[in-house]
Amino acid sequence: MFKKFLIAIGGFVVVVIALGAAKVAQIKEMSSIPHTQPPSAVTSYEAKAVAWQPVINVIGTLAPVQGVTVAADADGIIAKIAAENGAAVKAGDLLFELDTSVEAAQLTAVEARATLAKLQRDRSAELVEKNSISKAELDSSNAQYAQAIAEVTALKATIERKHVRAPFDGRVGIRLVNLGQFVARGRALVPVQKLDPIYVNFSVPQRQLSALTIGQKISLGVDAYKTPFLGTIAAINSEVDASTRNVSVQALISNPQEQLRSGMFGQVEIELPLGAAQVVLPATAIAYAPYGNSVFIIEKMKDAAGHEYLGVRQQIVKLGATRGDLVAIEDGVKPGEQVVTAGVFKLRNGAPVQINNTVQPSASSTPKPANT
């Protein structure tokens, strides 16, 4: 029995050694075969040199070319509202009329005194010619007449001050008072804005001051409208804000339909002079990493045995501006090179790939997501 047991153990050891030797031979054979790793399916994009229009993007606030909140110039009760809320007005149009019944009665009395003073002056002039009165009495009559005329003029001015008029062409807002309400001098009555054209005020960093000129084109986008509004830079502030190191800029935008309103904010895009063409790639092609951003360039390679295959070369790149789904490459990629755009995360330097461009990632400079 012991002998049989030893024979069985010996046979088992021989079988294990034979199987191990066969497995080692298989591993050596597999390692000698080039590129046992199957090629990874990727999408590719041909690097293109594009001359992007360089821009500066900032946030701006709209302000009227002329805008004021009209206030009362005298105390009184509002007797008439001549301009309804939101109405377009011309310079000099009546907006509000305060009660002038007392001043009108006083004016009638003063005009009567002025008429009497004129008659007395004319009679004194006739009597002086006849040497019936002294010239001093004529001077007194002239003074009384001049004083009466001044009183008439003053009352007319007081009455006119109670007629509140539009200071310029524009559009009134929502009035702040009602008919029959007593208002004190200086009380705000209604805002008046001139909306065509309209200003957009914004600030840019001082390092970009050299890129700004009067008359430079800008584009304004606001949430309320899909179409941007075009304008030009009208003024650049003569000083830089010491706290923010930004310079204030004012642009003028045509607004004939008065779609833009004072106080709105929008995205201002300032066009800069056209620069040199630069290579652009989809953002999905970039492998972002702390040690440096890179892309995988597709090209023909050879393995150790001299067999040719389609592989990828990892290339460190310097990124530039971003526009939509595209990223500018300042250094590292040449125009015409094929770059991997999908499947970057599973690649390594020298890995074999297989191109499948049936489905391509989005690569638009002006993407429009479905949920916007």
Sequence and secondary structure as in RCSB ss.txt:
>XXXX:A:sequence
MFKKFLIAIGGFVVVVIALGAAKVAQIKEMSSIPHTQPPSAVTSYEAKAVAWQPVINVIGTLAPVQGVTVAADAD
GIIAKIAAENGAAVKAGDLLFELDTSVEAAQLTAVEARATLAKLQRDRSAELVEKNSISKAELDSSNAQYAQAIA
EVTALKATIERKHVRAPFDGRVGIRLVNLGQFVARGRALVPVQKLDPIYVNFSVPQRQLSALTIGQKISLGVDAY
KTPFLGTIAAINSEVDASTRNVSVQALISNPQEQLRSGMFGQVEIELPLGAAQVVLPATAIAYAPYGNSVFIIEK
MKDAAGHEYLGVRQQIVKLGATRGDLVAIEDGVKPGEQVVTAGVFKLRNGAPVQINNTVQPSASSTPKPANT
>XXXX:A:secstr
 HHHHHHHHHHHHHHHHHHHHHHHHHHHHHHHSS  S  EEEEEEE EEE    EEEEEEEEEEEEEEEEE SS 
EEEEEE S TT EE TT EEEEE  HHHHHHHHHHHHHHHHHHHHHHHHHHHHHTTSS HHHHHHHHHHHHHHHH
HHHHHHHHHHHTEEE SSSEEE   S  TT EE TT EEEEEEEEEEEEEEEEEEGGGGGG  TT EEEEE TT 
SS EEEEEEEEEEEE TTT EEEEEEEE  TT  S TT EEEEEEE      EEEEEGGG B  TT  EEEEEEE
EE TT  EEEEEEEEE EEEEEETTEEEEEES  TT EEEEE GGG  TT BEEE  SS     SS   TT 
